[in-house]
Amino acid sequence: MKIRVCFRIKGLAKNEDGNPCDAGMQISLGETDKPIDYDTLANNINKEKLLEFICMDGVVSADDLEIITPEEYDKEYDDNDED
């Protein structure tokens, strides 16, 4: 099973009219055979460190980052990319 951390960043993107809108992003932490409790994983993520890891620190604040479930990500942002 792939382990993904999915999140949205408020106001990072622009819609067709040029207005700010949310952007969805995800990172893969690899694969595991053991079950992972996503709520526990999500609640233990340091948002500041995550922003630093994706080189967005200084661009957006941790308050703009919201951890979402992989199901939410797939529903809202699915681009059919398997990577």
Secondary structure, 3 states (H helix, E strand, C coil): CEEEEEEEEEEEEECCCCCEEEEEEEEEEEECCCCCCHHHHHHCCCHHHHHHHCCCECCECHHHEEEECHHHHHHHHCCCCCC
